């Protein structure tokens, strides 16, 4: 219906445009005719200046004639357009009445369909709700069972961990006892070794003292002997020197006596 109205309006606008174009052409033709009539008057004006008034009257008559023609054509167009608009409005009102009846009938059927859809939707929603409630209950039960199983697994793992910790602690205590025992044994060995080292140190000190005393005694004896030997050697050397000196004098005396 809107398309028909739009087509009618487009048709009216097109008709108006065509009419306006025709009016413009007629006005142009009338003006050209008036100009031709006026263009013929200059010769008469040159001949007699009194014809000016007649020319002006002719111009006014032509203007009134053109105006009357345009007014008559516009009146005809307005009457035609009014008649066309009244006809189109009547058709539009008739079409709107038919369309209103169809809309009322369609709306009543649509209300019934909407009610049926609401009922179906509520039923489907209730079914889905029941199904979801059942699923939720099943899921809750499964979660409770899983929770119990997890608690049992945690308790078992906890007990196993405690047993493992106790075993590791016992093994560590045994290892600590062994280490302490080894340390005590090493401590005793070190104490015995310390005593042994102290004894050896005292023994060595004693031996060193005896060795030092002996070395000092031997050194003293050696020194005395060396001094005695040196004194004896000195006496021998002195005796030998005196003997050599006496022999030399005797040899000199003998040689001197022989030379003389």
Residue pairs with C-beta under 8 A, 6 or more apart in sequence:
1 92
1 95
1 96
1 99
4 91
4 92
4 95
5 88
5 92
8 84
8 88
12 81
12 84
12 85
12 88
15 80
15 81
15 84
16 77
16 81
19 73
19 77
22 73
23 70
23 73
23 74
26 69
26 70
26 73
27 66
27 70
30 62
30 65
30 66
30 69
31 66
33 62
34 59
34 62
34 63
34 66
37 58
37 62
38 55
38 58
38 59
41 51
41 55
41 58
44 51
44 55
45 51
45 52
45 55
